[in-house]
Amino acid sequence: MAAVFPLDALLLSPTRAARQLLGAVLVHRMAGRTTSGMIVETEAYCETDPASHTFGGRTPRNQVMFGPAGHAYVYFTYGIHWCFNVVTGQDGRGEAVLVRALEPLSGLSIMAHRRGIALPGVAGTWIERATDEAATRRVLVSLSSGPAKLTQAMGLHGEMYGTLRAILRRHRLWAQLAPDVRMLPVRTDVGVALTPEQEERLVRACAASRSRSLLPAFTLGIHTGLRNEELRFLQWRRVDLLTKVITVGKAKTPSGDGRVIPLNQTASRVLSTWAQQFPGRRPEHYVFPSERVGFSGTDEISQVYGTEPTTPIGSWKVAWTSARRLAGVQCRFHDLRHTCITRLLERGVPLPVVASLMGWSPATTARMAKRYAHFGDSAQRRAMETLDPPTASARAGSDERETVQ
């Protein structure tokens, strides 16, 4: 029997634990069926990382991340995918490692069935010789080459993580106990709206990034309010450069599916310029495709290669973290959406219009506006000054205009 992964290796910092997990084998047995894969890509998260679920403190959703180490933290993201994390560190610290990719080892036919993929040459737990070995290898790699792919292939989902409340609800027992249960408060003060000066610093930092897609993604985030995943999975067929609109596909919530977002001049110019990088683009291609960056020559000039237009970019996390550090700005990528919403409301856009653009349902509009809008002192002062009675000069000006009319 293979050795069990040592718990001591998970009591380390998330960055060290993430390295320890590389090469470990994840095994899942359910209903008599076993699937397994070797962990080949991980991503560390700690409380001080703005991208971490624990950055804003403990909530009912993230409480398992605060320990003990070795537990699974499985969460639903953007209304589409499940992600699997291993809790690490000491109790109370809110740390975990996201498992981003696996190399399939056993149960390949089961994985292929769960992913809806035809995998030629698969028999039991090994790959038999196929007519096109290269094609078979590509399909095999695609089984679990991303966070959402591996959870689907391995059969991992929120049912395994579910809180006690979720279990009680499934058995129709929660309603009887709810009146006697005090739930932990959920923080709504997480998030910031960037100042123009912070935005300018981030623009310069993104422009200097090795990732050529970071700057256009950053600009679109602020000028459309699209979420990270909505940007990553955006396809050219949903971008109309002629009428200057974006049609969102699958969103985090049903109310956001299919919403149409008009492009302002800045967003339209950025997308048009970015489109010129892909003269052979097709409707099914992703706006921000997966690609690699290397250096050539003694001047270390970055070169883009290995672009896969039918595969979306995996993540901007590394590039975004570097840009934030260079700019000296502490924020999350999701704060670009906060910034967009705050500016729309500050500039007098009616709340129902903002809700429609952001994909909020009528039932959650007020709560979302409270969470996302970050009005500064000057905006609040201008709002209250509108209650002042008009001055004598203002009344005279008004009377003069009426006389002219």
C-alpha positions in Angstrom: 0.0 0.0 0.0 1.3 3.5 -0.9 2.3 5.7 1.9 -0.2 8.4 3.1 0.9 12.0 2.5 2.5 13.2 5.8 0.4 15.7 7.7 3.5 17.5 8.9 4.2 18.6 5.3 0.9 20.5 5.4 1.7 22.4 8.6 4.1 24.6 6.7 3.4 27.9 5.1 1.2 27.6 2.0 4.0 28.3 -0.4 6.2 25.5 1.1 3.2 23.2 1.4 2.4 23.8 -2.3 5.8 22.6 -3.3 5.5 19.5 -1.0 2.2 18.6 -2.7 3.8 18.5 -6.2 4.3 14.8 -7.1 1.7 13.6 -4.5 -1.1 11.4 -5.7 -4.7 12.4 -5.2 -7.0 9.4 -4.9 -10.8 9.6 -4.8 -13.0 6.5 -4.3 -16.7 6.9 -4.7 -19.4 4.2 -5.3 -16.8 1.6 -5.9 -15.0 3.6 -8.5 -11.5 4.9 -8.1 -9.7 7.7 -9.9 -6.3 9.1 -9.2 -3.8 11.6 -10.5 -0.4 13.0 -9.6 -0.5 16.7 -8.6 1.6 18.7 -11.1 0.5 22.3 -10.5 -0.5 24.1 -7.3 -1.2 27.6 -6.2 -0.7 29.0 -2.6 -3.1 31.3 -0.8 -2.7 33.0 2.6 -4.6 35.7 4.5 -2.4 38.5 3.3 -3.1 37.7 -0.4 -5.9 39.9 -1.7 -6.9 37.0 -4.0 -7.4 34.7 -1.1 -10.9 33.9 0.2 -9.7 34.7 3.8 -8.3 38.1 2.9 -11.4 39.7 4.4 -11.6 37.5 7.5 -13.5 34.5 8.5 -16.9 33.8 7.0 -19.3 30.8 6.9 -18.0 30.0 3.4 -14.3 30.1 4.1 -14.2 28.9 7.8 -12.7 25.5 6.8 -9.6 27.3 5.5 -8.8 28.3 9.1 -7.9 24.7 10.0 -7.1 22.1 10.8 -4.6 21.3 8.1 -5.3 18.4 5.8 -9.0 19.2 5.3 -10.5 19.8 1.8 -11.8 23.2 0.9 -14.1 22.8 -2.1 -15.9 25.9 -3.4 -18.2 26.8 -6.3 -16.9 29.6 -8.4 -18.6 31.9 -10.9 -21.7 29.7 -10.9 -19.8 27.2 -13.2 -17.0 25.3 -11.6 -15.8 23.6 -8.5 -12.3 24.1 -7.2 -10.4 21.8 -4.8 -8.0 23.1 -2.2 -5.9 21.5 0.6 -6.0 23.4 3.9 -2.5 24.1 5.2 -0.7 25.8 8.1 -1.5 26.2 11.7 -5.1 26.5 13.0 -6.6 29.9 12.7 -4.4 31.2 9.9 -6.7 30.9 6.9 -4.3 29.2 4.4 -4.8 26.7 1.6 -3.3 25.4 -1.6 -5.3 25.2 -4.7 -4.7 22.1 -6.8 -4.6 23.4 -10.3 -3.7 20.3 -12.4 -3.2 16.5 -12.2 -1.5 13.9 -14.4 -4.1 11.2 -14.7 -3.0 7.8 -13.4 -5.9 5.5 -12.9 -9.6 5.4 -13.7 -9.0 7.2 -17.1 -12.2 5.9 -18.7 -14.2 7.2 -15.6 -12.5 10.6 -15.9 -13.2 10.7 -19.6 -16.9 9.9 -19.1 -17.3 12.6 -16.4 -15.6 15.1 -18.6 -17.7 14.1 -21.7 -14.5 13.3 -23.7 -14.0 10.5 -26.1 -10.6 9.1 -25.1 -9.3 6.6 -27.8 -7.1 3.8 -26.6 -8.2 3.8 -23.0 -8.7 0.4 -21.3 -8.9 0.2 -17.5 -6.0 2.1 -16.1 -3.5 2.3 -19.0 -3.3 3.8 -22.5 -3.1 1.2 -25.2 -1.4 1.9 -28.4 -3.6 4.2 -30.5 -3.6 5.1 -34.2 -2.7 8.6 -33.4 -0.6 8.6 -30.2 -0.1 12.4 -30.2 -3.8 13.0 -30.4 -4.4 10.5 -27.6 -1.8 12.3 -25.4 -3.4 15.7 -26.0 -6.8 14.4 -25.0 -5.3 12.6 -22.0 -3.6 15.8 -20.8 -6.8 17.8 -21.2 -8.7 15.5 -18.7 -7.4 17.3 -15.6 -5.2 20.1 -16.8 -7.0 22.9 -14.9 -8.7 23.4 -11.6 -12.2 22.9 -12.9 -11.3 20.1 -15.2 -9.7 18.0 -12.4 -12.6 18.4 -10.1 -15.0 17.2 -12.8 -12.7 14.4 -13.8 -12.2 13.2 -10.2 -15.8 13.7 -9.2 -15.0 16.3 -6.6 -17.8 18.8 -5.7 -19.4 20.7 -2.9 -21.4 17.8 -1.7 -18.1 16.5 -0.1 -17.3 19.8 1.5 -20.8 20.9 2.4 -21.4 22.5 5.7 -23.6 21.1 8.4 -26.3 23.5 7.3 -26.2 22.1 3.7 -26.4 18.6 5.0 -29.4 19.4 7.2 -31.1 21.2 4.3 -30.7 18.2 2.1 -32.5 16.1 4.7 -35.1 18.9 5.4 -34.1 19.3 9.0 -32.6 22.9 8.9 -35.9 24.7 9.2 -36.6 23.1 12.6 -33.1 24.1 14.0 -32.6 27.5 12.3 -34.3 29.6 15.0 -31.9 28.3 17.6 -28.7 28.7 15.5 -26.7 32.0 15.5 -24.8 32.2 12.2 -21.4 33.9 11.9 -21.8 37.4 10.3 -20.7 37.7 6.7 -18.5 40.7 6.0 -19.6 43.1 3.3 -16.8 45.7 3.7 -14.2 43.7 1.6 -13.1 45.5 -1.5 -11.8 48.8 -2.6 -12.3 51.3 -5.4 -9.1 52.4 -7.0 -8.2 56.1 -7.1 -7.2 57.7 -10.5 -3.6 57.9 -9.2 -3.6 54.2 -8.2 -5.1 53.2 -11.6 -2.4 55.2 -13.4 0.3 53.4 -11.5 -1.3 50.0 -12.2 -1.6 50.8 -15.9 2.2 51.5 -16.1 2.9 48.3 -14.2 0.6 46.2 -16.4 2.2 47.7 -19.5 5.6 46.5 -18.2 4.4 43.0 -17.5 5.7 39.9 -19.4 2.0 39.0 -19.9 0.9 41.1 -22.9 -2.8 40.4 -22.1 -2.6 41.8 -18.6 -3.0 45.5 -19.6 -6.0 45.0 -21.9 -7.7 42.7 -19.3 -7.0 45.3 -16.6 -8.5 48.1 -18.7 -11.6 46.1 -19.7 -12.1 45.1 -16.0 -12.4 48.7 -15.0 -14.4 49.9 -18.0 -16.9 47.0 -18.3 -17.1 45.6 -14.7 -16.6 42.0 -16.1 -15.5 39.5 -13.5 -12.1 37.7 -13.9 -13.7 34.5 -15.2 -16.0 36.4 -17.5 -12.9 38.0 -19.1 -11.0 34.7 -19.2 -13.8 32.8 -21.0 -14.8 35.7 -23.3 -14.8 34.6 -27.0 -14.6 36.7 -30.1 -18.1 35.7 -31.1 -19.4 37.6 -28.1 -17.5 40.8 -29.1 -19.0 43.1 -31.7 -16.5 45.8 -32.6 -18.8 47.4 -35.1 -21.7 48.1 -32.7 -19.3 48.2 -29.7 -20.9 45.8 -27.4 -19.9 42.6 -25.5 -22.5 39.9 -24.8 -21.6 37.9 -21.7 -21.9 34.1 -21.9 -22.2 32.0 -18.7 -22.0 34.3 -15.7 -21.8 33.7 -11.9 -25.5 34.0 -11.5 -28.4 33.3 -14.0 -29.4 37.0 -13.9 -26.0 37.8 -15.4 -26.1 35.3 -18.2 -26.3 36.8 -21.7 -26.3 40.4 -20.5 -25.1 43.0 -23.0 -22.5 45.6 -22.0 -21.9 48.6 -24.3 -18.2 49.5 -24.8 -17.1 53.0 -24.1 -14.4 54.6 -26.2 -11.6 53.4 -23.9 -12.8 49.7 -23.9 -13.6 49.8 -27.6 -10.1 51.1 -28.5 -8.4 48.6 -26.3 -10.3 45.6 -27.8 -9.8 46.9 -31.3 -6.0 47.2 -30.8 -5.9 43.8 -29.1 -7.8 42.2 -32.0 -5.1 43.3 -34.4 -2.8 40.8 -32.6 -4.9 37.9 -33.9 -5.6 38.6 -37.6 -6.7 34.9 -38.1 -9.1 34.9 -35.1 -12.3 32.9 -35.4 -15.6 33.3 -33.5 -14.9 30.3 -31.3 -11.4 31.6 -30.3 -10.9 33.1 -26.9 -10.1 36.8 -26.6 -7.4 36.0 -24.1 -6.0 32.7 -25.2 -3.5 30.5 -23.5 0.1 31.3 -24.5 3.6 31.2 -23.3 6.3 33.8 -22.9 10.0 33.3 -23.3 13.1 35.5 -23.7 15.4 35.6 -26.7 18.8 37.3 -27.3 21.1 38.9 -24.8 18.7 41.8 -24.3 16.1 39.4 -22.8 13.4 40.6 -25.1 10.2 38.7 -24.3 8.7 36.6 -27.1 5.2 35.1 -27.2 4.9 31.5 -28.4 2.6 28.5 -28.1 -0.6 30.4 -28.4 -3.6 28.1 -28.2 -6.6 30.2 -29.4 -9.2 27.5 -28.5 -8.0 27.4 -24.9 -8.5 30.4 -22.5 -5.7 31.8 -20.5 -5.2 29.9 -17.2 -4.7 32.8 -14.8 -3.3 36.3 -14.5 -2.4 35.7 -10.9 1.4 35.7 -11.2 1.5 38.7 -13.6 -1.1 40.6 -11.6 0.8 40.0 -8.3 4.0 41.3 -9.9 2.2 44.4 -11.3 0.6 45.2 -7.9 4.0 45.0 -6.2 5.6 47.2 -8.9 2.8 49.8 -8.6 2.7 49.6 -4.8 -1.0 49.1 -4.8 -2.8 46.6 -2.5 -5.9 45.4 -4.2 -7.5 42.3 -5.8 -8.3 41.8 -9.5 -12.0 41.7 -8.4 -11.5 45.3 -7.2 -11.6 46.4 -10.8 -15.3 45.5 -10.8 -15.7 47.4 -7.5 -14.0 50.4 -9.1 -16.3 50.3 -12.2 -19.5 50.1 -10.1 -18.4 52.9 -7.7 -17.6 55.2 -10.6 -20.9 54.5 -12.3 -22.9 55.3 -9.2 -20.8 58.3 -8.3 -21.5 59.7 -11.8 -25.2 59.5 -11.3 -26.0 56.3 -13.3 -29.3 55.0 -12.0 -29.1 51.9 -9.8 -31.4 49.8 -12.0 -29.1 50.5 -15.0 -26.0 49.5 -13.0 -27.7 46.3 -11.8 -28.5 45.4 -15.4 -25.0 46.0 -16.5 -23.5 44.0 -13.6 -26.0 41.1 -13.9 -27.6 41.6 -10.5 -31.0 40.2 -9.8 -33.8 42.6 -8.5 -33.7 40.7 -5.1 -30.0 41.3 -4.6 -29.5 44.8 -6.2 -29.5 46.8 -3.0 -27.2 44.4 -1.2 -24.8 44.3 -4.1 -24.7 48.1 -4.4 -23.9 48.3 -0.7 -21.1 45.7 -1.1 -19.5 47.1 -4.3 -19.9 50.9 -4.0 -17.2 52.7 -2.1 -18.1 56.4 -2.0 -15.3 58.7 -0.9 -15.8 61.8 1.3 -15.9 64.2 -1.6 -18.7 62.2 -3.3 -20.7 62.1 -0.1 -20.2 65.8 0.5 -21.4 66.7 -3.1 -24.5 64.6 -2.5 -25.4 66.5 0.7 -24.7 69.8 -0.9 -27.4 69.2 -3.4 -29.9 69.8 -0.5 -28.7 73.4 0.0 -31.2 76.0 -1.2 -30.0 77.8 -4.3 -27.9 80.9 -3.8 -29.1 84.4 -5.0 -26.8 84.2 -8.0 -28.0 80.8 -8.9 -31.6 82.0 -8.7 -30.8 85.0 -10.8 -29.2 82.8 -13.4 -32.2 80.6 -13.5 -34.6 83.5 -13.8 -32.4 84.9 -16.6 -32.6 81.6 -18.5 -36.4 81.5 -18.2 -36.6 85.1 -19.5 -34.5 84.2 -22.6 -36.7 81.2 -23.3 
